[in-house]
């Protein structure tokens, strides 16, 4: 099994790097596709939903539609979390970028729209967090707020 490159990250330098991405405006309510998962993964995701904070990066919780224990959001434009997503193909690439934030490993993927999609690695369920371009000036700060609940609810291991 190939694992992507995994580097510990210090947030201040990364925040400066991501601040160069720029900003754009976006209005409207967020929506997120609800992942289809096994019963075991759904239970892990429900545990995560109960453990998630009411604020992430000082943004209040504002869940996307449709309502589900497998999705969560904060702010507008929303930082979106989806639990129980499929393993990204990019995790097979030995050259893929990875970061570690407070003991949780993440695959880091910059999207064509300027947002960042991050997916947990080496956990029993894959958790995906999308940080919209308008929120990238804070770097990966949202992951700091999400690390403890993920470590509590999603055990280390390989997802099925």
Beta strands, then each sheet from edge to edge (+ up, - down):
strand 1: 7-8
strand 2: 55-56
strand 3: 59-60
strand 4: 71-74
strand 5: 79-83
strand 6: 98-101
strand 7: 104-110
strand 8: 116-121
strand 9: 127-131
sheet 1: 1+ 6+ 7- 8+ 9- 5+ 4-
sheet 2: 2+ 3-
end
